[in-house]
């Protein structure tokens, strides 16, 4: 054979082998049967394959009817704050963006505004579960960004209220089935406990410092502010409310608790571990009568929790946080939670959406919330006996009917920092009026004079 022909044959052999190699390897992890790999990124808190979310993903994937799709967990092991930063980096590029990402509703609007997430409205309108009332309507607010579009399907949530110790209440002559109708009734109960209960019992505990971060903003200040009827942000005008009677009322409530020494020592409440101290130490040991906190704290009391307490379900009550004067709707709760979203740079958006619909159907959602101890976002799951038999699940879910969410605005994290500073300043002795004025100045500096208003 001539040299030229041998070279041509060798060249064609190389091309054929290369073609076969490409066909075998596939693109983005797909095999020669054109199986598509759907990657799901979520936060791994160090549990790895023992983690609840990992086990749930693999369980759902095993039963997923489309066998031409492979589901691959791609966790990020990080603290909550680091997770948000790492996700933002991953979502910027087609090379690193997963097909599905778990989004905290706290940060969802920021990622959506940055163009990192795919709007789902067109897909949701054709999904019966979304349109027939299967999802609790109030929960849809948490995945709706400032542009009015939906960027995720929620899979869990939480609510907040007043945890109280029935035994302490009984000793103080207070009702064990406690349902305060106003802030005055909350303060009255705290004063009674201070007067009649043991001296080592703290009447009421709320997060009040900068060290407890978003817990101070959301679980304390916003629970109070929204209970006055006022809000942080005016949706109609697109402006932040920097001065209002509601702000003064919320700060005055905090001032009253501190002036009358109804709360814990400042050394405890201004500490970064304040939330853990109240939930894991003071409540189980019978040293705290009332705690304004979230529905999730009972997870501490499971056998596998941080502070096992077998009798918690009999000792604790969970009362709704009343509005300031008992005005409609009567009670208030702030809600958060997590959602499954599709990144704008995802490789397989249609397949990702099909999997989300299957993963978050009634059966699979119920499996996840029962395993994790979270509250369901689905109305149908909330009525299921397997769900309602868990202590406090039914009542915590009921509170979602009046749920409010933090403003879906990019500047919220910066405004929240100013809220924490304002609350701590009142806690340490600054007058509500002076603290409010400083807050107004700082928020105006952050968002601009054209984006603030007074009421």
Number of C-alpha atoms within 10 A of each C-alpha: 5 7 8 9 10 11 11 12 12 12 11 12 12 12 12 12 11 12 11 12 11 13 15 14 12 15 14 13 14 18 16 13 10 14 16 20 21 24 22 22 20 21 23 21 14 12 11 15 13 10 13 15 20 20 16 18 17 15 14 20 20 12 11 16 11 12 12 14 18 16 20 17 19 17 20 17 16 16 12 12 8 13 19 18 11 14 22 16 13 18 24 18 15 14 12 13 24 27 27 30 24 21 28 21 25 21 18 28 28 21 21 25 15 13 15 26 26 19 21 17 14 10 12 17 11 10 11 11 17 19 12 8 12 17 22 18 15 15 25 15 20 29 30 22 24 17 11 12 17 24 27 32 27 27 25 21 24 22 27 27 24 24 25 24 22 22 18 24 22 13 14 17 14 15 13 17 13 17 16 21 18 19 19 15 16 19 19 13 23 24 18 15 26 22 12 14 21 14 11 12 22 25 27 26 27 23 30 29 28 23 18 18 17 19 21 25 27 24 22 23 26 26 26 28 24 22 28 24 15 18 20 21 20 15 12 6 10 14 18 27 20 23 18 16 14 20 24 18 17 23 24 16 17 22 21 15 20 18 12 12 16 19 24 22 12 15 8 16 23 20 16 15 12 23 22 14 14 27 23 20 14 19 23 21 12 17 19 25 26 31 24 22 25 21 24 18 17 20 17 17 19 15 11 9 13 13 17 16 19 12 10 16 13 11 17 21 20 24 21 24 26 28 24 26 15 17 14 13 12 17 25 29 28 23 27 21 21 22 21 25 29 30 29 21 21 24 21 18 17 13 17 24 20 12 21 17 17 17 22 21 17 20 13 17 21 24 17 23 19 16 12 16 19 21 27 30 28 26 16 16 24 23 13 13 10 12 19 16 11 12 14 18 19 18 16 24 24 15 21 24 16 15 21 21 19 21 21 24 20 19 14 20 17 13 20 22 16 21 26 25 21 26 27 23 22 23 23 15 12 15 15 22 15 13 20 23 13 16 21 21 14 17 23 19 11 14 17 13 13 10 17 20 18 11 10
